[in-house]
Amino acid sequence: MANDSVEQRMARLSIRETDLEESFARSSGPGGQNVNKVATAVTLRHCPTGISVTVQDSRSQAVNRKLARERILDAIESAREECRMAEIAKREKERRRKSPRPGALKRKILESKRKRGELKKRRAKVKLD
């Protein structure tokens, strides 16, 4: 059932198995002689995006492969979500930039400019004789 969900997520994200590059290495940490002798650490790389994850949580290579697939799908989903949110923010910023100022704010700005201009006009002119 859990394996089906990984396959379903891969299909939903349109990620093919051929897009994934898998490599194995000896793990480190707890696990005793098994992790020292068997290549249980799994590094999974998604070639189109360049996203890479390394998993060495378990003593079993099969479990690490499954975990690596789940984690790379999480990473790809979050990267796509960040990209989508950045695009939305960009569109919203452009919309705010192009929208006209409210009338009251425009009047307030013009009044401030008028007052500033009058103040500058009243300044004494220095004559050099």
C-alpha positions in Angstrom: 0.0 0.0 0.0 2.8 2.4 0.9 4.7 1.5 -2.3 1.5 2.3 -4.3 1.4 5.8 -2.7 5.0 6.4 -3.8 4.1 5.3 -7.4 0.9 7.3 -7.4 2.8 10.4 -6.2 5.5 9.9 -8.9 2.7 9.6 -11.5 1.0 12.7 -10.2 4.3 14.7 -10.3 5.0 13.2 -13.7 8.4 11.8 -12.5 9.6 8.7 -14.3 11.8 6.1 -12.8 14.3 6.8 -15.6 14.6 10.4 -14.3 16.1 9.0 -11.1 19.8 8.2 -10.7 20.5 5.8 -7.8 23.8 5.1 -6.2 24.8 3.1 -3.2 27.6 3.5 -0.6 28.6 2.1 2.7 26.7 3.6 5.5 28.1 5.0 8.8 26.8 5.1 12.3 24.8 2.5 14.2 24.1 -0.9 12.5 27.2 -2.8 13.5 29.1 -5.0 11.1 26.3 -4.9 8.5 26.6 -1.2 7.7 30.4 -1.6 7.5 30.3 -4.4 5.0 27.1 -3.8 2.9 26.4 -0.7 0.8 23.2 0.3 2.6 23.3 4.1 2.1 21.2 5.2 -0.9 21.8 8.4 -2.8 18.9 9.3 -5.2 19.2 12.2 -7.7 16.5 13.6 -9.8 18.3 14.4 -13.1 16.0 17.1 -14.5 16.0 19.3 -11.3 19.3 18.2 -9.8 17.7 17.5 -6.4 19.6 14.9 -4.5 18.9 13.0 -1.2 21.0 10.6 0.7 19.4 8.1 3.2 21.3 5.9 5.6 18.6 5.6 8.4 18.2 1.8 8.2 20.4 -1.2 8.1 18.5 -2.4 5.1 19.2 -1.1 1.6 15.6 -1.8 0.5 14.2 0.3 3.3 16.6 3.1 2.5 15.7 3.0 -1.2 12.0 3.4 -0.2 12.7 6.2 2.2 14.9 8.0 -0.4 12.1 7.9 -2.9 9.7 9.4 -0.4 12.1 12.1 0.6 13.0 13.1 -3.0 9.3 13.3 -3.8 8.8 15.6 -0.8 11.7 17.7 -1.9 10.4 18.0 -5.5 6.9 18.9 -4.2 8.3 21.6 -1.9 10.5 23.0 -4.7 7.6 23.2 -7.1 5.4 24.8 -4.4 8.1 27.4 -3.7 8.3 28.2 -7.4 4.6 28.5 -7.6 4.4 30.8 -4.6 7.2 33.0 -6.0 5.3 33.3 -9.3 2.1 34.3 -7.4 4.1 36.8 -5.3 5.6 38.3 -8.5 2.2 38.6 -10.2 0.7 40.3 -7.1 3.7 42.7 -6.8 3.2 43.7 -10.4 -0.5 44.1 -9.9 0.0 46.4 -6.9 2.7 48.4 -8.7 0.3 49.0 -11.6 -2.8 49.8 -9.6 -3.6 53.5 -9.3 -3.4 55.3 -6.0 -6.6 56.0 -4.1 -7.9 59.5 -4.5 -7.5 60.5 -0.9 -3.8 59.5 -0.9 -3.2 61.3 -4.1 -4.8 64.5 -2.7 -2.7 64.2 0.5 0.5 63.8 -1.5 -0.3 66.8 -3.8 -1.1 68.9 -0.7 2.2 68.0 0.9 4.0 68.9 -2.3 2.2 72.3 -2.5 3.1 73.1 1.1 6.7 72.3 0.5 6.8 74.4 -2.7 5.3 77.4 -0.8 7.8 77.0 2.0 10.7 77.1 -0.5 9.3 80.1 -2.2 9.2 82.1 1.0 12.9 81.5 1.7 14.9 84.7 1.5 17.0 85.1 -1.5 20.6 86.0 -0.7 22.0 88.7 -2.9 25.7 88.9 -3.4 26.8 92.6 -3.8 
